[in-house]
Amino acid sequence: MAKQSITEHLLSSPEIAGLYQRATQTQFLSLAGQGQLSPDVLCQWLSQDRLYAQAYIRFAGGLISRVQLPTKVDGQEITKTLQWRILSLLQTAMSGVIRELKFFEETAKKYGLDLEALGPVAEGGNLSNKSAGFAPNKVTKDYIDLFDSFSAQPHGNLSKTLLDGLVVLWTTEKVYLDAWTYAKQQAPENADTKGDLDGGALRKEFIPNWTSEEFQAFVKECQECLDAYAASQDEDTDEVIAAGSMTIFKKVLVLEESFWPMVA
């Protein structure tokens, strides 16, 4: 029997099923897919997601700083090595999130959405009526801290490895894709967006972007790079790698579950 890849190990764990479902199937996503999400709630979430994306840039940069390209490849082209493939993936991630931030600005302007909405989503994903000013909520701050722990020095944590970072990268992107795919599935086929509460911003712009073939291919590449890099490590550390990766996987899933606002 073929040995399980690290992503297969993580996804097939019995203790993960419920947590993964809660991170990818919520009432927020269901309403988003039906076009019935309040514009205020959407703006509050988008505002937090934009802060997440800004921190993601530092995260991707930190992972790039951890890639060690081989100095000797025994006749193999350096561009054919796993390290180069990972570097290319991270370059794509960096370019993608920069493009995403521009996409946020353009779409917000087109649909009249506020990307600095007051009354940000409060701890645990509940909406707060207190307009204390625009800032990261607790869950977003926890995400920012996680991303920044991988940033290049002087703020990064040297004990955080490239493998750890690849687990975070794949988990966040995989969950994001699955969550918005779930949202997309909530709308009747060929549903008209004229009655959408947000004017069609989610179903015309955001959801197609977050479920596109291009994004699916990126998530697949994240998975393949993680699997290949984990398999390249010393076999004597397999159990340690599996345990450490599971801890990170669960942590990200908990953050993802809380990142979605709780709505009626």
Secondary structure as GFF3:
##gff-version 3
##sequence-region A 1 264
A	DSSP	alpha_helix	6	12	.	.	.	ID=ss1
A	DSSP	alpha_helix	17	24	.	.	.	ID=ss2
A	DSSP	alpha_helix	27	34	.	.	.	ID=ss3
A	DSSP	alpha_helix	39	66	.	.	.	ID=ss4
A	DSSP	three_ten_helix	78	80	.	.	.	ID=ss5
A	DSSP	alpha_helix	82	111	.	.	.	ID=ss6
A	DSSP	three_ten_helix	123	125	.	.	.	ID=ss7
A	DSSP	alpha_helix	138	148	.	.	.	ID=ss8
A	DSSP	alpha_helix	162	185	.	.	.	ID=ss9
A	DSSP	pi_helix	201	206	.	.	.	ID=ss10
A	DSSP	alpha_helix	207	210	.	.	.	ID=ss11
A	DSSP	alpha_helix	213	231	.	.	.	ID=ss12
A	DSSP	three_ten_helix	235	237	.	.	.	ID=ss13
A	DSSP	alpha_helix	238	259	.	.	.	ID=ss14
###
